[in-house]
Amino acid sequence: MHWYLGVLKKYAVFSGRARRAEFWYFVLFSTIISIVLAILDGFMSGSIGATPEDVPWDPMGDILTNIYNLAILIPSIAVSTRRLHDVDKSGWWQLLHFVVLIGSIVLLVWMVKSGTHGPNRFGEDPKQDGEDRRDPE
């Protein structure tokens, strides 16, 4: 959980590098929170257990999920940029998401890949010569 909070503390920090743990724990906790909020939205709108024909369209039906997703949009882009920096790629490579399917696969491979050892053009190695830092800052 400290990795997730560490990303939120660096709300719009696009410089530097992010370890795989920082990125993937942020993705994990964001997904869990989104699922919980979606379930709460379903209970509030009365759509849990109902067929699609029984539930009228409600533009405010996913309000909690939408607010949360909007709130973490910038930190998500920032931590993705820092993760790409760790593998010595520019953050602009995130635009590959717009290349249907292939772009997302390439980005997934880069996000899973181990970062470059030692300093690179984006900063110092966040692992600091293999030392396992638990402090996300």
C-alpha positions, 0 to 999 in steps of 0.5 A, spaced: 500 500 500 505 504 501 507 504 493 500 506 492 500 512 496 507 514 494 505 514 487 499 519 489 504 523 493 508 524 487 501 526 483 504 530 477 512 528 477 513 526 470 521 526 471 525 520 474 524 513 474 519 508 477 521 501 479 516 495 477 514 494 484 511 502 484 508 501 478 505 494 478 502 495 486 499 502 483 496 498 478 493 493 483 491 497 488 487 502 483 484 496 480 481 493 486 479 500 488 475 501 482 472 494 482 469 496 489 467 502 487 463 499 481 460 494 486 458 500 490 455 504 484 451 498 482 448 497 489 446 505 489 443 504 482 439 498 484 442 494 478 445 489 482 441 482 480 437 486 475 437 484 468 439 490 463 431 491 461 429 492 468 434 498 469 433 504 466 439 508 463 442 513 469 448 517 467 450 518 474 450 510 475 457 510 475 459 516 479 464 514 484 468 510 479 468 516 474 470 520 480 476 516 482 478 514 475 478 522 474 482 523 480 488 518 478 488 519 471 494 524 472 498 520 477 497 514 472 500 517 466 506 520 471 507 513 474 507 510 467 512 515 464 517 514 470 516 506 469 518 508 461 524 512 464 526 506 468 527 502 461 530 508 458 524 510 454 521 517 453 514 517 456 511 519 449 511 512 448 505 511 452 501 514 445 502 507 443 496 505 446 492 509 440 495 503 436 490 498 436 492 492 440 499 492 438 501 498 441 498 496 448 502 489 447 509 493 446 507 497 452 506 491 457 512 488 455 516 494 457 512 495 463 514 488 465 521 488 463 527 490 468 529 497 468 536 499 466 542 498 471 545 504 474 544 511 472 540 512 465 538 519 461 532 519 466 536 519 473 539 514 478 537 507 478 531 507 483 534 500 486 541 503 488 545 497 486 540 492 487 539 494 494 531 493 496 528 500 498 522 499 501 521 507 501 517 509 495 520 516 495 
